[in-house]
Amino acid sequence: MKESASTTRKTGRPRTFDADTALDKAMKVFWEKGYEGSSLPELTEAMGMNRPSLYAVFGNKENLFRLALERYGATHDPLFNAALQLPTARAVVEHFLRGNADAQTEADNPQGCLVINGALACSDDALPIRASLIERRALSEARLKQRLEQARDEGDLPADCCPGQMARYVMTVSNGMAVQSAAGASRRQLQEVVDHVLRGWPG
């Protein structure tokens, strides 16, 4: 997605910015302020481009957010994917939650999670964005449920456990950690939450 000075717009004027870098900067604005909290002036200033250029390259604000969300997922989804491959349900949950606690408190990034921060509060105009984020979270919960069903079938979890309820519990903890991080919770505090979850994990 990199653009160089030799690339021109339809007007023939050169485009002299790196589109990937601009998208990374937009992602951090959305991550910190949410979809509606991120104004176009803030986005264009962070990205180093004017509004016509933003529209020409990325489309409207909604499309820019969706592209930023894809970029966020490319760096954060591997954590979840790796967790699902671990041999026990407890290891899956520990890797996922501890990894989230670390990712949500990185010094060089906004605190919390873009998928959670993105649309905690939305007007009617932003409902499509909110629906997309809800769908994304639901997909993750469904994948975790499937992995916990496998664990139950293999005898790694008690036969009377409910994988759906367990997956919902784990995702609720993860989402709550993101909210707490955005509100100033430290990495240590989040890791203590994970400790508590693991102490109660069924053997």
QUIRAVEN-V174262 format. One record per helix or strand. SS is the DSSP state (A for helix, B for strand). FROM is the first residue (numbers start at 1). TO is the last residue. If there is no record, write none. Layout:
ss={SS	SS}
from={FROM	FROM}
to={TO	TO}
This chain:
ss={B	B	A	A	A	A	A	A	A	A	A}
from={8	14	19	40	51	61	89	114	124	163	187}
to={8	14	37	47	58	84	103	117	153	182	199}
